Structure formats: structure tokens, C-alpha cells
Amino acid sequence: MVDVLPAWLRPTRGEHRTPAALAVLVMIGLQLKVSHALDVRPGWLIPVIEGVLLLVLLLSNPGRVNRETRWLRWLGLSLVAAASLANAYAAGRLVYDIATKHDEVRGLSPGVLLLTGGAVWLTNVIVFGLWYWELDSGGPAARANARKDRPDFLFPQMTARDLAKPDWEPGFVDYFYVSFTNATAFSPTDTMPMSRWAKLTMMFESAVSVTVVALVVARAINIL
């Protein structure tokens, strides 16, 4: 029986951009809601920039992500960087409002506070999922062309090859799952970070997640 090389170790057609694009659209919607709740001005600026960058990416490479060009790479990273800065500011603003009880001045109810904190938390999950997707093994295009044989994230399918399909390779949904479980468990679950940048990024995501969850829930209970 011939041993079939797994898809994550050989060139493939690449994954569709649709899942990542849908996540970005959800993220933009959440950012607009958070900006309105926290009175961030101009709240539309970063979401518009993200939308323009996403549109350019879709028009330039609408199908499978397998084209390795420097400008496409920088566009994708710039989109995630813009989203990171926007959510970092929103999280910082939320923490500041809670710590100084400024949320009382603006009359935020416990329900609105919880929804706003939840939106910031979910945006954080999407942002880090995008970072993992963009950086693991050089990004989605580099993975499609099998540029690296040493991944930054070790998925269960990579170690249990007899239980995984031969055509399995990590896609955005897998990285979103890693981000979600890391943000809820505050530690890796079934997927292990192998490189130092991956470990530090997951550590930072957990720190942001636990801070937002702890402060928002505590403040909401205190108001009630």
C-alpha cells in the first residue's frame, strides 16, 4: 500500500477565501456596534478601511487562496492589523470605563454592558483566528504551495494521520476553532503551538480574553 503524503505537506489547490471573508464581515458589524456603544468617534473609520481592504482582496484573488504575491500578502496582514488596533482600543476603552465607572455616566445598562463586552470578546476571537490563519506556515497561499514542512500549529489530524482524510489541511475554520477554545479555556486545547510567536500570541489572546470576561461580568453583576 502506497503511503499518501498528507495535503498539508504537499501542494494543493488552496482553500476558498469565503469563510475568512464572512468572518471579517461579521467582525466589521461587531465593531460598528461596539463603537456606537462606547461612543468611539469616528466609529466608522476603521470598519470602512477594513471593508475596502477586503474588497480589494476579493477582487484580486476571489477564488482559492493560492497566489503568492507580496502586495496581496501585505493587504491581508494590513487588514488584520487594522482590526487588531481597533479592537485593542475598544477593549482598552471598555476596561477604562469599567475601572473608572464611566459606564455609569453614559448610562450603560447591565444588558448593554454584557452585549458590548461579548462583542469585544467575539471580535477578539475573530481577530486572533485571522492572525493564526495568516501566519501559520507563512499564510494560506504558502500552505497551499507547501512552502514549509514545519507547521507553527500542530493539529490532531497531523499526528493521527490514520484517522484523518488524505486531503485534509488546516483552513480558516480550524484556526477560528483554535482561537475560540483558547479564548474560553485560556490555554491550548487539542491544537498545540509549536513556534515561539504562536505561543506568545496565544498567551496574549488568553490575557485579553480573561480580562474582558472578568471585568465585564463582575461589573454587570455589581450593577444588578
C-alpha positions in Angstrom: 0.0 0.0 0.0 1.4 3.4 -1.1 1.7 5.9 1.7 -0.1 9.1 0.5 1.5 12.3 1.5 -1.0 14.4 3.6 -2.3 17.5 1.9 -0.7 19.8 4.5 2.7 18.6 3.3 2.1 18.8 -0.5 1.0 21.5 -2.9 -2.8 21.7 -3.2 -5.4 24.0 -4.8 -5.7 26.1 -1.7 -8.7 26.9 0.4 -11.6 29.3 -0.5 -11.4 32.8 0.9 -15.2 32.8 1.6 -15.0 31.6 5.3 -12.4 34.2 6.2 -14.3 36.9 4.3 -17.5 36.1 6.1 -15.7 36.3 9.4 -14.3 39.7 8.5 -17.8 41.0 7.6 -19.2 39.8 11.0 -16.2 41.5 12.7 -17.0 44.8 10.9 -20.6 44.6 12.1 -19.5 43.9 15.7 -17.0 46.8 15.5 -19.7 49.2 14.4 -21.9 48.2 17.3 -19.1 48.5 19.8 -18.1 51.9 18.5 -21.7 53.1 19.0 -22.0 51.7 22.5 -18.6 53.1 23.6 -19.1 56.4 21.8 -15.9 55.9 19.7 -15.5 58.7 17.1 -15.3 58.3 14.2 -16.5 54.8 14.7 -16.9 54.1 11.0 -13.3 54.8 10.0 -11.5 51.5 10.7 -14.5 49.4 9.6 -14.5 51.2 6.3 -10.8 50.7 5.8 -11.2 47.0 6.6 -14.1 46.8 4.1 -12.0 48.4 1.4 -9.1 46.1 2.0 -11.4 43.1 2.0 -13.0 44.2 -1.3 -9.6 44.6 -2.9 -8.5 41.1 -1.7 -11.7 39.6 -3.1 -11.4 41.3 -6.4 -7.7 40.4 -6.7 -8.0 36.8 -5.6 -11.7 35.9 -5.4 -11.4 32.1 -5.6 -8.9 29.9 -3.8 -6.1 31.5 -1.8 -3.0 30.2 -3.6 -1.4 33.2 -5.3 1.8 34.3 -3.5 2.4 37.9 -4.2 3.9 40.4 -1.8 1.2 43.0 -2.2 -1.6 40.5 -1.6 0.3 39.3 1.4 0.6 42.8 2.8 -3.0 43.6 2.1 -4.1 40.6 4.1 -1.8 41.4 7.0 -2.8 45.1 7.0 -6.5 44.2 7.3 -5.8 42.1 10.3 -3.5 44.7 11.8 -6.2 47.4 11.4 -8.8 45.1 13.1 -6.3 44.4 15.9 -5.7 48.1 16.6 -9.4 48.8 16.5 -10.3 46.0 18.9 -7.4 46.8 21.2 -8.7 50.3 21.6 -12.2 49.1 22.1 -11.1 46.7 24.8 -9.0 49.3 26.5 -11.8 51.8 26.4 -14.2 49.3 27.9 -11.8 48.4 30.7 -11.2 52.0 31.4 -14.9 52.8 31.5 -15.5 49.9 33.9 -12.5 50.7 36.1 -13.4 54.4 36.4 -17.2 53.7 36.5 -17.5 55.9 33.4 -20.1 53.5 32.1 -22.5 54.8 34.8 -22.1 58.4 33.4 -23.1 57.2 30.0 -25.9 55.2 31.5 -24.9 51.7 30.2 -27.3 49.1 31.5 -26.1 45.6 32.6 -27.6 44.2 29.4 -25.8 46.7 27.1 -22.6 46.2 29.0 -22.7 42.5 28.7 -23.5 42.7 25.0 -20.8 45.2 24.4 -18.3 43.1 26.2 -19.4 40.0 24.3 -19.0 41.8 21.0 -15.4 42.9 22.0 -14.7 39.3 23.1 -16.0 37.7 19.9 -14.2 40.3 17.8 -11.0 39.3 19.6 -11.6 35.7 18.8 -12.1 36.5 15.1 -9.0 38.8 15.0 -6.7 36.1 16.5 -8.2 33.4 14.3 -7.3 35.6 11.3 -3.7 36.1 12.7 -3.3 32.3 13.1 -4.6 31.8 9.6 -2.4 34.5 8.1 0.8 33.5 9.9 0.8 29.7 10.3 3.4 28.2 7.9 3.7 31.5 6.0 0.0 32.0 5.4 -2.8 30.3 3.4 -1.1 30.8 0.0 2.3 29.5 1.3 0.5 26.5 2.8 -1.3 25.7 -0.5 2.1 25.7 -2.2 3.7 23.7 0.6 6.5 26.2 1.2 7.2 24.9 4.7 7.2 21.4 6.2 7.3 22.5 9.8 3.9 24.0 11.0 3.5 26.6 13.7 0.4 24.8 14.9 0.2 21.1 15.4 -3.4 19.9 14.7 -4.6 16.5 15.8 -5.0 15.4 12.2 -1.3 15.9 11.7 -0.4 13.4 14.4 -3.3 10.9 13.9 -2.8 10.5 10.1 -4.7 7.2 10.1 -7.8 9.0 11.4 -7.6 12.0 9.0 -8.6 12.2 5.4 -5.6 12.3 3.0 -6.9 15.6 1.6 -7.2 17.3 5.0 -5.3 20.6 5.5 -6.0 23.4 8.0 -8.4 26.1 6.9 -9.8 29.2 8.4 -12.5 27.3 10.4 -9.7 25.3 12.1 -7.9 28.4 13.1 -11.1 30.1 14.3 -11.7 27.0 16.4 -8.2 27.3 17.9 -8.8 30.9 18.7 -12.3 30.2 20.3 -11.1 27.4 22.5 -8.0 29.4 23.6 -10.3 32.4 24.5 -12.6 30.2 26.5 -10.2 27.8 28.2 -7.4 30.4 28.5 -5.0 27.8 27.2 -4.4 25.5 24.2 -6.8 22.6 23.9 -6.3 20.0 21.2 -4.0 22.1 18.9 -0.5 22.9 20.2 1.5 26.0 19.3 5.0 24.9 18.1 6.8 28.2 17.4 7.5 30.9 19.9 5.4 33.5 18.1 2.4 31.2 18.2 2.9 30.6 22.0 3.2 34.3 22.7 0.2 35.2 20.5 -2.0 32.6 22.2 -0.8 33.8 25.6 -1.7 37.4 24.7 -5.1 36.3 23.4 -5.9 34.5 26.7 -4.8 37.5 28.7 -7.1 39.8 26.8 -10.0 37.3 27.0 -9.8 36.7 30.7 -9.5 40.5 31.4 -12.6 41.4 29.3 -14.7 38.5 30.6 -13.8 39.0 34.3 -14.3 42.8 34.3 -17.5 42.9 32.2 -19.2 40.1 34.2 -18.1 41.5 37.5 -19.3 45.0 36.6 -22.6 43.8 35.3 -23.3 41.7 38.5 -22.3 44.7 40.6 -24.8 47.0 38.7 -27.5 44.4 39.2 
